[in-house]
Amino acid sequence: MYSEKDKLESENVIDYIYIIKRLITYISGICNTKCNNVVTDYREVDKGCGQMATIKDVARLAGVSVATVSRVINQKDCVNPETAGQVLKAIEQLQYEPNAVARGLAGKKTGTIALILPDISNPFFPALARGVEDVAHKKGLTVILGNSDGLGLKESSYIKILKKKYVDGIIFASNTIRQEDIEFLRKDGIPMVLLDRGVNTATCPVIRSKNREGARIAVQHLMEQGCRRIAHIYGPQKFITARERLLGYEEVVGGLDGYSPSLMAPGHFDIESGRNAVEQLLARHPNIDGIFAGNDLMAVGALKALHERGIRVPEQVKVCGYDGIGLTEITEPELTTVAQPIYEMGALAARILLNEIESGISENTIIELEVALIPRKSTQKGDT
């Protein structure tokens, strides 16, 4: 049985619920009244209902047409300064934020570009992205970043999505982008630039470094340091960058006594594959005295494998990488590398893309930037 105290508490709860219901009904009535009535003070536009002001609200408050507001937003010169001032005052009063896509539909520009990278976990690509973003930011543009994982289908999916989002242009660091994707973008008038791993095509601008020349520089450096049995860890041959570096290696060592294709081992542009490649190379050629890795991450893997076997670098085996990422400065020993102008490549790609967006003129050329050897302790001469 309930006590008198329990009954009293139960009645109090019922009273509280009744009061709360009445408050909700009262507040809802106020909101509905504001939403249904004509608003004369546009500082109150839909704020009571949680809705944002529209371009029509701005036009009503400023006493002009929607077209005039649009011209002011898009900075057209045909609007009277006094009228433009009224519009800007209304925009500020209503805290109106123009929709970028809607502006793009009218002016064909949204102030947005996209950058699609194959592997954001590779330290090479964030440096590339920084160059793109810095140039775009100075021009007032926003960069959308996508990671394709080097998958052609994923890149094609990005293209379809970005086309719907009305981006002004796209930069691809890709080896898997298809010719039909390029033509698809060209047909819709969307400017694009290919970076680093782009195909050998003149249907759009392509920017990369002189990969074959850089490989020759690396191998010649190892020879100058006394190496005669130089191995190469090459990257995936679907990448033009990896193919060019392998060809550069072969051009230098092909005529040396004792050269054999078995001095080459495959890698995947990551640390673990560099480590595994060294295991293969030492099993076939325990007397190698130099290693040129097709990128810095594989070179770091090579250093690890040699250390695990008790092989001293550079005294017994010298190691040279390729790219010039920051990681090479903190390895032990510090890693010699052929440095690409990574930041500059990204910045140049952005400038070329923005120029095409503004002018409508595409320069379909392949630009190859210079590389530079950065000698460090991993290739220093010493007792062998």
C-alpha positions in Angstrom: 0.0 0.0 0.0 1.2 3.5 -0.8 1.7 5.8 2.2 0.4 9.4 2.3 4.0 10.6 1.6 4.1 8.5 -1.6 0.8 9.8 -2.8 1.9 13.4 -2.2 5.2 12.9 -4.2 3.2 11.3 -7.0 0.9 14.2 -7.2 3.8 16.7 -7.2 5.4 14.8 -10.2 2.1 15.0 -12.1 1.9 18.7 -11.4 5.5 19.2 -12.7 4.7 17.3 -15.9 1.6 19.4 -16.5 3.6 22.7 -16.0 6.3 21.6 -18.4 3.7 20.7 -21.1 2.1 24.1 -20.7 5.5 25.8 -21.1 6.3 23.8 -24.3 2.9 24.7 -25.8 3.4 28.4 -24.9 6.9 28.6 -26.5 5.8 26.7 -29.6 3.0 29.2 -30.0 5.4 32.1 -29.9 7.7 30.5 -32.5 4.8 29.8 -34.9 3.6 33.4 -34.5 7.0 34.7 -35.6 7.2 32.3 -38.5 3.8 33.1 -39.8 3.7 36.8 -39.5 5.4 39.3 -41.9 8.7 40.3 -40.2 9.4 44.0 -40.2 12.6 43.9 -38.1 14.9 41.6 -40.0 17.2 41.2 -37.1 14.6 38.7 -36.0 14.4 36.8 -39.3 13.7 33.2 -38.4 16.1 33.2 -35.5 13.3 32.2 -33.2 12.7 29.1 -35.5 16.4 28.2 -35.9 16.4 29.0 -39.7 19.1 31.0 -41.5 18.4 34.1 -43.5 18.1 33.8 -47.3 19.1 36.0 -50.2 15.4 37.0 -50.4 15.5 38.3 -46.9 18.5 40.4 -47.7 16.8 41.8 -50.8 13.6 42.7 -48.8 15.6 44.4 -46.0 17.7 46.4 -48.5 14.7 47.3 -50.7 16.3 45.8 -53.8 15.9 42.8 -56.1 17.5 39.4 -55.5 19.5 40.0 -58.7 21.0 43.2 -57.2 22.0 41.3 -54.1 23.6 38.6 -56.2 25.6 41.2 -58.2 26.9 42.8 -54.9 27.9 39.4 -53.5 29.7 38.5 -56.7 31.4 41.9 -56.7 30.0 43.2 -60.0 30.8 46.8 -60.9 27.3 47.6 -62.2 25.8 48.3 -58.8 25.4 51.8 -57.5 27.8 52.3 -54.5 25.0 53.6 -52.3 22.8 50.6 -53.2 25.7 48.2 -52.6 26.2 49.8 -49.2 22.6 49.1 -48.3 22.9 45.5 -49.4 26.1 45.0 -47.4 24.5 46.5 -44.3 21.6 44.1 -44.7 23.9 41.1 -45.1 25.7 42.1 -41.9 22.5 42.7 -40.0 21.1 39.4 -41.0 24.4 37.5 -40.7 23.7 36.2 -44.1 26.3 33.7 -45.5 26.1 33.2 -49.3 26.1 29.6 -50.5 29.3 28.9 -52.4 27.7 26.3 -54.8 24.8 28.6 -55.6 27.3 31.4 -56.4 29.2 28.9 -58.5 26.1 28.1 -60.6 25.8 31.8 -61.4 29.4 32.8 -61.7 30.9 29.4 -62.8 33.3 29.5 -59.8 33.0 28.2 -56.3 36.4 29.1 -54.9 37.2 25.4 -54.3 39.7 23.1 -55.8 40.4 19.4 -55.1 43.6 17.6 -54.5 43.6 13.8 -54.8 46.6 11.9 -53.4 47.3 8.2 -53.6 48.7 7.7 -50.0 48.5 10.4 -47.4 50.5 8.3 -45.0 53.6 8.6 -47.3 55.5 11.7 -46.0 56.2 12.8 -49.5 52.6 13.7 -50.2 51.8 16.0 -47.2 54.7 18.2 -48.3 53.2 18.2 -51.8 49.8 19.1 -50.4 51.3 21.9 -48.4 52.6 23.6 -51.6 49.2 23.3 -53.2 47.3 24.6 -50.2 49.6 27.6 -49.6 49.2 28.9 -53.1 45.4 28.3 -53.1 45.0 30.0 -49.7 46.8 33.1 -50.9 44.3 33.3 -53.7 41.4 32.9 -51.3 40.6 29.3 -52.5 39.7 26.3 -50.4 41.3 22.9 -51.0 39.4 19.6 -50.7 41.7 16.7 -50.0 41.0 13.1 -51.0 43.0 9.9 -50.5 42.6 7.4 -53.4 44.8 4.6 -52.1 46.1 4.4 -55.6 42.9 2.8 -56.8 41.5 3.8 -60.2 37.9 3.0 -59.3 38.2 5.2 -56.2 39.6 8.0 -58.3 36.8 7.7 -60.8 34.3 7.9 -57.9 36.0 11.0 -56.6 35.7 12.6 -60.1 32.0 12.0 -60.3 31.4 13.3 -56.7 33.6 16.4 -57.2 31.9 17.2 -60.5 28.5 17.4 -58.7 30.1 19.6 -56.0 31.1 22.2 -58.7 34.8 22.4 -57.9 36.8 24.9 -60.0 39.6 22.4 -60.8 41.3 19.2 -59.7 45.0 18.2 -59.0 45.7 14.5 -59.2 48.9 12.8 -57.9 48.0 9.6 -59.8 49.3 6.9 -62.0 45.9 5.1 -62.3 43.8 7.9 -63.7 42.3 6.8 -67.0 42.3 8.7 -70.2 38.6 8.5 -70.3 38.5 10.3 -66.9 40.7 13.1 -68.3 38.4 13.4 -71.3 35.3 13.3 -69.0 36.7 16.3 -67.1 37.8 18.1 -70.2 34.3 17.7 -71.8 32.8 19.4 -68.7 35.3 22.2 -68.8 36.9 21.3 -65.4 40.6 22.2 -65.4 43.0 19.6 -64.1 46.8 19.0 -63.4 48.6 15.7 -62.9 51.4 15.6 -60.3 54.4 13.3 -59.8 53.0 10.0 -60.9 51.0 11.3 -63.8 50.9 9.4 -67.1 53.0 10.5 -70.1 50.2 12.5 -71.8 50.0 15.9 -73.2 46.2 16.1 -72.8 46.7 18.1 -69.6 49.6 19.6 -67.6 51.9 17.1 -65.9 54.4 18.1 -63.3 57.1 15.9 -61.9 60.9 15.8 -61.3 63.7 14.4 -63.5 63.4 10.9 -62.1 65.8 9.2 -64.5 68.5 11.8 -64.1 68.1 11.7 -60.4 68.6 7.9 -60.4 71.8 8.3 -62.4 73.0 11.0 -59.9 72.4 8.6 -57.0 74.2 5.6 -58.6 77.2 7.7 -59.8 77.5 9.1 -56.3 77.7 5.6 -54.9 80.4 4.7 -57.4 82.4 7.8 -56.5 82.2 6.7 -52.9 83.9 3.4 -53.9 80.9 1.1 -54.5 81.2 -1.5 -57.3 78.4 -4.0 -56.5 75.4 -1.7 -56.4 71.9 -3.1 -55.9 68.6 -1.4 -56.6 65.3 -1.6 -54.7 62.8 -0.5 -57.3 59.2 0.7 -56.7 56.0 -0.6 -58.3 56.5 -0.5 -62.1 53.0 0.7 -62.7 54.3 4.1 -61.5 56.2 6.0 -64.2 58.4 7.5 -61.4 59.5 4.0 -60.4 60.2 3.0 -64.0 62.2 6.1 -64.8 64.4 5.5 -61.7 65.0 1.9 -62.6 66.0 2.9 -66.1 68.4 5.5 -64.7 70.0 2.9 -62.5 70.5 0.5 -65.4 72.0 3.1 -67.6 74.8 3.6 -65.1 75.5 0.0 -63.8 74.6 -1.9 -67.0 78.2 -1.8 -68.3 79.9 -2.6 -65.0 81.7 -6.0 -64.5 79.6 -8.3 -62.4 76.3 -6.5 -63.1 73.3 -8.8 -63.1 69.5 -8.1 -63.1 69.5 -10.2 -59.9 71.0 -7.1 -58.2 67.5 -5.6 -58.4 64.6 -6.4 -56.0 61.0 -5.1 -55.9 59.5 -2.9 -53.3 56.3 -1.0 -52.7 57.5 2.5 -51.7 57.2 1.6 -48.0 59.6 0.7 -45.2 58.7 -2.9 -44.8 59.2 -3.7 -48.5 62.6 -2.1 -48.4 63.5 -4.3 -45.4 62.3 -7.4 -47.3 64.1 -6.5 -50.5 67.5 -6.3 -48.6 66.9 -9.8 -47.3 66.4 -11.0 -50.9 69.4 -9.1 -52.2 71.8 -10.4 -49.5 70.6 -13.9 -50.0 71.6 -13.6 -53.7 74.6 -11.3 -53.4 76.1 -11.2 -49.9 79.0 -9.0 -51.2 76.9 -6.0 -52.3 78.5 -2.7 -51.1 75.9 -0.2 -52.2 72.1 0.1 -52.4 70.1 2.7 -54.3 66.5 2.6 -53.1 63.8 4.0 -55.3 62.4 6.1 -52.5 63.4 7.2 -49.0 60.9 5.0 -47.2 62.4 1.9 -48.8 65.9 3.2 -48.0 64.9 3.5 -44.3 63.7 -0.1 -44.5 67.1 -1.1 -46.0 68.9 0.6 -43.1 66.8 -1.3 -40.7 67.5 -4.7 -42.3 71.3 -4.0 -42.5 71.3 -3.0 -38.8 69.5 -6.2 -37.9 72.1 -8.3 -39.6 75.0 -6.4 -38.0 76.1 -4.9 -41.3 77.6 -1.4 -40.7 76.5 1.6 -42.8 78.4 3.2 -44.5 81.5 1.1 -43.6 80.3 -2.1 -45.3 77.3 -1.0 -47.3 76.4 2.5 -48.4 72.7 3.4 -48.9 71.1 6.2 -50.9 67.4 7.0 -51.1 65.2 9.2 -53.3 62.7 12.0 -52.5 64.2 14.2 -49.8 61.6 13.7 -47.1 62.3 15.0 -43.6 62.6 11.5 -42.2 66.0 11.1 -43.8 67.5 13.6 -41.4 66.6 11.6 -38.2 67.7 8.1 -39.2 71.0 6.7 -37.9 73.1 7.2 -39.9 71.4 10.2 -41.6 70.4 9.1 -45.1 71.9 10.4 -48.3 69.1 11.1 -50.8 68.2 12.6 -54.1 65.8 15.4 -53.2 62.9 16.4 -55.3 61.5 20.0 -54.9 58.4 18.5 -53.3 56.9 21.7 -52.0 57.7 23.6 -55.2 56.0 20.8 -57.3 52.8 21.3 -55.4 53.0 25.1 -55.5 53.6 25.0 -59.3 50.7 22.7 -59.9 48.4 25.0 -58.0 49.6 28.1 -59.9 49.1 26.3 -63.3 45.6 25.2 -62.3 44.6 28.6 -61.0 45.9 30.2 -64.1 43.8 27.9 -66.2 40.7 28.5 -64.0 41.1 32.3 -64.5 42.1 32.4 -68.2 40.3 29.3 -69.5 43.5 28.4 -71.4 45.2 25.0 -70.8 48.9 24.5 -71.4 49.1 20.8 -72.0 52.8 20.2 -71.3 55.0 17.9 -69.2 57.2 19.9 -66.8 60.1 18.1 -65.2 61.8 19.9 -62.3 65.5 19.6 -61.3 66.6 17.3 -58.4 69.6 17.6 -56.1 71.8 15.1 -54.3 72.0 15.6 -50.5 75.0 13.6 -49.3 74.9 12.5 -45.7 76.6 9.9 -43.5 75.0 6.8 -45.0 77.3 7.1 -48.1 80.4 8.6 -46.5 83.7 7.0 -47.4 85.3 4.8 -44.8 87.1 1.5 -44.1 85.4 -1.5 -45.7 
